[in-house]
Amino acid sequence: MQGWRIWPALLLVSLLLLSGCNGALFRPGSEWPQVGEDFVKRLRWQDLSGAAAHFAEEQRGAFLERTSELAELQMVDGQLETFILTDNDRRAESVAVLQYYRFPSASVRRWVLRQQWEYRGAGDLTPGEWRIVSPLPPLGE
């Protein structure tokens, strides 16, 4: 008879543990800094196809149209400066600074890149992905 009394307690503990794990695994804001840094790194190393993968479908085409312009640049450095998570950690605003020059000039210029990100495609038991939802701004400060 005592076995029947312990089952409800074990079930409750199991449910609590599972719900705690679920929240830790699929918290969108916890993975955002790495995603933002990866995008800046791909621009810095001129991996434009890898950078394109970070854009939402509706912005990806516009980014790909500008790849020839971006390929002409010689990137010197790139840093994710700041980011703010909003809307329950499902939206992010980021500021990155890229330094570049374009031949024949050797003058290093700065490109302040302000972007809007959105966490998309998450289901009840599946994680989503961070995507850039704003168009790529023009070169310059």
Contact map, one row per residue, 1 for C-alpha under 8 A:
111110000000000000000000000000000000000000000000000000000000000000000000000000000000000000000000000000000000000000000000000000000000000000000
111111000000000000000000000000000000000000000000000000000000000000000000000000000000000000000000000000000000000000000000000000000000000000000
111111100000000000000000000000000000000000000000000000000000000000000000000000000000000000000000000000000000000000000000000000000000000000000
111111110000000000000000000000000000000000000000000000000000000000000000000000000000000000000000000000000000000000000000000000000000000000000
111111111000000000000000000000000000000000000000000000000000000000000000000000000000000000000000000000000000000000000000000000000000000000000
011111111100000000000000000000000000000000000000000000000000000000000000000000000000000000000000000000000000000000000000000000000000000000000
001111111110000000000000000000000000000000000000000000000000000000000000000000000000000000000000000000000000000000000000000000000000000000000
000111111111000000000000000000000000000000000000000000000000000000000000000000000000000000000000000000000000000000000000000000000000000000000
000011111111100000000000000000000000000000000000000000000000000000000000000000000000000000000000000000000000000000000000000000000000000000000
000001111111110000000000000000000000000000000000000000000000000000000000000000000000000000000000000000000000000000000000000000000000000000000
000000111111111000000000000000000000000000000000000000000000000000000000000000000000000000000000000000000000000000000000000000000000000000000
000000011111111100000000000000000000000000000000000000000000000000000000000000000000000000000000000000000000000000000000000000000000000000000
000000001111111110000000000000000000000000000000000000000000000000000000000000000000000000000000000000000000000000000000000000000000000000000
000000000111111111000000000000000000000000000000000000000000000000000000000000000000000000000000000000000000000000000000000000000000000000000
000000000011111111100000000000000000000000000000000000000000000000000000000000000000000000000000000000000000000000000000000000000000000000000
000000000001111111110000000000000000000000000000000000000000000000000000000000000000000000000000000000000000000000000000000000000000000000000
000000000000111111111000000000000000000000000000000000000000000000000000000000000000000000000000000000000000000000000000000000000000000000000
000000000000011111111100000000000000000000000000000000000000000000000000000000000000000000000000000000000000000000000000000000000000000000000
000000000000001111111110000000000000000000000000000000000000000000000000000000000000000000000000000000000000000000000000000000000000000000000
000000000000000111111111000000000000000000000000000000000000000000000000000000000000000000000000000000000000000000000000000000000000000000000
000000000000000011111111100000000000000000000000000000000000000000000000000000000000000000000000000000000000000000000000000000000000000000000
000000000000000001111111110000000000000000000000000000000000000000000000000000000000000000000000000000000000000000000000000000000000000000000
000000000000000000111111111000000000000000000000000000000000000000000000000000000000000000000000000000000000000000000000000000000000000000000
000000000000000000011111111000000000000000000000000000000000000000000000000000000000000000000000000000000000000000000000000000000000000000000
000000000000000000001111111000000000000000000000000000000000000000000000000000000000000000000000000000000000000000000000000000000000000000000
000000000000000000000111111100000000000000000000000000000000000000000000000000000000000000000000000000000000000000000000000001100000000000000
000000000000000000000011111111100000000000000000000000000000000000000000000000000000000010000000000000000000000000000000000000000000000000000
000000000000000000000000011111110000000000000000000000000000000000000000000000000000000011000000000000000000000000000010000000110000000000000
000000000000000000000000001111111000000000000000000000000000000000000000000000000000100011000000000000000000000000000000000000000000000000000
000000000000000000000000001111111000000000000000000000000000000000000000000000000000000000000000000000000000000000000000000000000000000000000
000000000000000000000000001111111110000000000000000000000000000000000000000000000000000000000000000000000000000000000000000000000000000000000
000000000000000000000000000111111111000000000000000000000000000000000000000000000000000000000000000000000000000000000000000000000100000000000
000000000000000000000000000011111111100000000000000000000000000000000000000000000000000000000000000000000000000000000000000000000000000000000
000000000000000000000000000000111111110000000000000000000000000000000000000000000000000000000000000000000000000000000000000000000000000000000
000000000000000000000000000000111111111000000000000000000000000000000000000000000000000000000000000000000000000000000000000000000100000000000
000000000000000000000000000000011111111100000000000000000000000000000000000000010000000000000100000000000000000000000000000000000000000000000
000000000000000000000000000000001111111110000000000000000000000000000000000000110000000000000000000000000000000000000000000000000000000000000
000000000000000000000000000000000111111111000000000000000000000000000000000000000000000000000000000000000000000000000000000000000000000000000
000000000000000000000000000000000011111111100000011001000000000000000000000000000000000000000000000000000000000000000000000000000000000000000
000000000000000000000000000000000001111111110000001000000000000000000000000001110000000000000001000000000000000000000000000000000000000000000
000000000000000000000000000000000000111111111000000000000000000000000000000001100000000000000000000000000000000000000000000000000000000000000
000000000000000000000000000000000000011111111111011000000000000000000000000000000000000000000000000000000000000000000000000000000000000000000
000000000000000000000000000000000000001111111111001000000000000000000000001001000000000000000000000000000000000000000000000000000000000000000
000000000000000000000000000000000000000111111110000000000000000000000000001111000000000000000000010000000000000000000000000000000000000000000
000000000000000000000000000000000000000011111110000000000000000000000000001000000000000000000000000000000000000000000000000000000000000000000
000000000000000000000000000000000000000001111111000000000000000000000110001000000000000000000000000000000000000000000000000000000000000000000
000000000000000000000000000000000000000001111111111000000000000000000000000000000000000000000000000000000000000000000000000000000000000000000
000000000000000000000000000000000000000001100111111100000000000000100010000000000000000000000000000000000000000000000000000000000000000000000
000000000000000000000000000000000000000000000011111110000000000000000000000000000000000000000000000000000000000000000000000000000000000000000
000000000000000000000000000000000000001001000011111111000000000000000000000000000000000000000000000000000000000000000000000000000000000000000
000000000000000000000000000000000000001101100011111111100000000000000000000000000000000000000000000000000000000000000000000000000000000000000
000000000000000000000000000000000000000000000001111111100001001100000000000000000000000000000000000000000000000000000000000000000000000000000
000000000000000000000000000000000000000000000000111111110001000000000000000000000000000000000000000000000000000000000000000000000000000000000
000000000000000000000000000000000000001000000000011111110000000000000000000000000000000000000000000000000000000000000000000000000111000000000
000000000000000000000000000000000000000000000000001111111111001000000000000000000000000000000000000000000000000000000000000000000011100000000
000000000000000000000000000000000000000000000000000011111111000000000000000000000000000000000000000000000000000000000000000000000011100000000
000000000000000000000000000000000000000000000000000000111111100000000000000000000000000000000000000000000000000000000000000000000000000000000
000000000000000000000000000000000000000000000000000000111111100000000000000000000000000000000000000000000000000000000000000000000000100000000
000000000000000000000000000000000000000000000000000000111111111000000000000000000000000000000000000000000000000000000000000000000001111000000
000000000000000000000000000000000000000000000000000110111111111100000000000000000000000000000000000000000000000000000000000000000000000000000
000000000000000000000000000000000000000000000000000000001111111110000000000000000000000000000000000000000000000000000000000000000000000000000
000000000000000000000000000000000000000000000000000000000011111111000000000000000000000000000000000000000000000000000000000000000000001100000
000000000000000000000000000000000000000000000000000100100011111111100000000000000000000000000000000000000000000000000000000000000000001100000
000000000000000000000000000000000000000000000000000100000001111111100000000000000000000000000000000000000000000000000000000000000000000000000
000000000000000000000000000000000000000000000000000000000000111111110000000000000000000000000000000000000000000000000000000000000000000000000
000000000000000000000000000000000000000000000000000000000000011111111100000000000000000000000000000000000000000000000000000000000000000000000
000000000000000000000000000000000000000000000001000000000000001111111110000000000000000000000000000000000000000000000000000000000000000000000
000000000000000000000000000000000000000000000000000000000000000011111111000000000000000000000000000000000000000000000000000000000000000000000
000000000000000000000000000000000000000000000000000000000000000001111111100000000000000000000000000000000000000000000000000000000000000000000
000000000000000000000000000000000000000000000100000000000000000001111111100000000000000000000000000000000000000000000000000000000000000000000
000000000000000000000000000000000000000000000101000000000000000000111111110000000000000000000000000000000000000000000000000000000000000000000
000000000000000000000000000000000000000000000000000000000000000000011111110000000000000000000000000001100000000000000000000000000000000000000
000000000000000000000000000000000000000000000000000000000000000000001111111000000000000000000000000111100000000000000000000000000000000000000
000000000000000000000000000000000000000000000000000000000000000000000011111100000000000000000000000111100000000000000000000000000000000000000
000000000000000000000000000000000000000000111100000000000000000000000000111111000000000000000000011110000000000000000000000000000000000000000
000000000000000000000000000000000000000000010000000000000000000000000000011111000000000000000000011110000001000000000000000000000000000000000
000000000000000000000000000000000000000000010000000000000000000000000000001111100000000000000000011100000000000000000000000000000000000000000
000000000000000000000000000000000000000110110000000000000000000000000000001111110000000000000001111000000000000000000000000000000000000000000
000000000000000000000000000000000000100110000000000000000000000000000000000011111000000000000001110000000000000000000000000000000000000000000
000000000000000000000000000000000001100100000000000000000000000000000000000001111110000000000111100000000000000000000000000000000000000000000
000000000000000000000000000000000000000000000000000000000000000000000000000000111110000000000111100000000000000000000000000000000000000000000
000000000000000000000000000000000000000000000000000000000000000000000000000000011111000000000111000000000000000000000000000000000000000000000
000000000000000000000000000000000000000000000000000000000000000000000000000000011111100000011110000000000000000000000000000000000000000000000
000000000000000000000000000000000000000000000000000000000000000000000000000000000111110000011100000000000000000000000000000000000000000000000
000000000000000000000000000010000000000000000000000000000000000000000000000000000011111111111000000000000000000000000000000000000000000000000
000000000000000000000000000000000000000000000000000000000000000000000000000000000001111111110000000000000000000000000000000000000000000000000
000000000000000000000000000000000000000000000000000000000000000000000000000000000000111111100000000000000000000000000000000000000000000000000
000000000000000000000000000000000000000000000000000000000000000000000000000000000000111111100000000000000000000000000000000000000000000000000
000000000000000000000000001110000000000000000000000000000000000000000000000000000000111111110000000000000000000000000000000000000000000000000
000000000000000000000000000110000000000000000000000000000000000000000000000000000000111111110000000000000000000000000110000000000000000000000
000000000000000000000000000000000000000000000000000000000000000000000000000000000000111111111000000000000000000000011110000000000000000000000
000000000000000000000000000000000000000000000000000000000000000000000000000000000011110011111100000000000000000000011100000000000000000000000
000000000000000000000000000000000000000000000000000000000000000000000000000000000011100000111110000000000000000001111000000000000000000000000
000000000000000000000000000000000001000000000000000000000000000000000000000000011111000000011111000000000000000011111000000000000000000000000
000000000000000000000000000000000000000000000000000000000000000000000000000000011110000000001111100000000000000111100000000000000000000000000
000000000000000000000000000000000000000100000000000000000000000000000000000001111100000000000111110000000000000111000000000000000000000000000
000000000000000000000000000000000000000000000000000000000000000000000000000001111000000000000011111000000000011110000000000000000000000000000
000000000000000000000000000000000000000000010000000000000000000000000000001111100000000000000001111100000000011110000000000000000000000000000
000000000000000000000000000000000000000000000000000000000000000000000000001111000000000000000000111110000001111000000000000000000000000000000
000000000000000000000000000000000000000000000000000000000000000000000000111110000000000000000000011111000001111000000000000000000000000000000
000000000000000000000000000000000000000000000000000000000000000000000000111100000000000000000000001111101111100000000000000000000000000000000
000000000000000000000000000000000000000000000000000000000000000000000001110000000000000000000000000111111110000000000000000000000000000000000
000000000000000000000000000000000000000000000000000000000000000000000001110000000000000000000000000011111100000000000000000000000000000000000
000000000000000000000000000000000000000000000000000000000000000000000000000000000000000000000000000001111100000000000000000000000000000000000
000000000000000000000000000000000000000000000000000000000000000000000000000000000000000000000000000011111110000000000000000000000000000000000
000000000000000000000000000000000000000000000000000000000000000000000000000000000000000000000000000011111111000000000000000000000000000000000
000000000000000000000000000000000000000000000000000000000000000000000000000000000000000000000000000011001111100000000000000000000000000000000
000000000000000000000000000000000000000000000000000000000000000000000000000100000000000000000000001110000111110000000000000000000000000000000
000000000000000000000000000000000000000000000000000000000000000000000000000000000000000000000000001110000011111000000000000000000000000000010
000000000000000000000000000000000000000000000000000000000000000000000000000000000000000000000000111100000001111100000000000000000000000000011
000000000000000000000000000000000000000000000000000000000000000000000000000000000000000000000000111100000000111110000000000000000000000000111
000000000000000000000000000000000000000000000000000000000000000000000000000000000000000000000011110000000000011111000000000000000000000000011
000000000000000000000000000000000000000000000000000000000000000000000000000000000000000000000111110000000000001111100000000000000000000110000
000000000000000000000000000000000000000000000000000000000000000000000000000000000000000000001111000000000000000111110000000000000000000010000
000000000000000000000000000000000000000000000000000000000000000000000000000000000000000000001110000000000000000011111000000000000001111100000
000000000000000000000000000000000000000000000000000000000000000000000000000000000000000000111100000000000000000001111100000000000001110000000
000000000000000000000000000000000000000000000000000000000000000000000000000000000000000000111100000000000000000000111110000000000111110000000
000000000000000000000000000000000000000000000000000000000000000000000000000000000000000001110000000000000000000000011111000000000111100000000
000000000000000000000000000100000000000000000000000000000000000000000000000000000000000001100000000000000000000000001111110000011110000000000
000000000000000000000000000000000000000000000000000000000000000000000000000000000000000000000000000000000000000000000111110000011110000000000
000000000000000000000000000000000000000000000000000000000000000000000000000000000000000000000000000000000000000000000011111000111000000000000
000000000000000000000000000000000000000000000000000000000000000000000000000000000000000000000000000000000000000000000011111111111000000000000
000000000000000000000000000000000000000000000000000000000000000000000000000000000000000000000000000000000000000000000000111111110000000000000
000000000000000000000000000000000000000000000000000000000000000000000000000000000000000000000000000000000000000000000000011111000000000000000
000000000000000000000000000000000000000000000000000000000000000000000000000000000000000000000000000000000000000000000000011111100000000000000
000000000000000000000000010000000000000000000000000000000000000000000000000000000000000000000000000000000000000000000000011111110000000000000
000000000000000000000000010100000000000000000000000000000000000000000000000000000000000000000000000000000000000000000000111011111000000000000
000000000000000000000000000100000000000000000000000000000000000000000000000000000000000000000000000000000000000000000011111001111100000000000
000000000000000000000000000000000000000000000000000000000000000000000000000000000000000000000000000000000000000000000011110000111110000000000
000000000000000000000000000000010010000000000000000001000000000000000000000000000000000000000000000000000000000000001111000000011111000000000
000000000000000000000000000000000000000000000000000001110000000000000000000000000000000000000000000000000000000000001111000000001111100000000
000000000000000000000000000000000000000000000000000001110010000000000000000000000000000000000000000000000000000000111100000000000111111000000
000000000000000000000000000000000000000000000000000000110110000000000000000000000000000000000000000000000000000000111100000000000011111000000
000000000000000000000000000000000000000000000000000000000010000000000000000000000000000000000000000000000000000000111000000000000001111100000
000000000000000000000000000000000000000000000000000000000010011000000000000000000000000000000000000000000000000000100000000000000001111110000
000000000000000000000000000000000000000000000000000000000000011000000000000000000000000000000000000000000000000010100000000000000000011111000
000000000000000000000000000000000000000000000000000000000000000000000000000000000000000000000000000000000000000011000000000000000000001111100
000000000000000000000000000000000000000000000000000000000000000000000000000000000000000000000000000000000000000000000000000000000000000111110
000000000000000000000000000000000000000000000000000000000000000000000000000000000000000000000000000000000000001000000000000000000000000011111
000000000000000000000000000000000000000000000000000000000000000000000000000000000000000000000000000000000000111100000000000000000000000001111
000000000000000000000000000000000000000000000000000000000000000000000000000000000000000000000000000000000000011100000000000000000000000000111
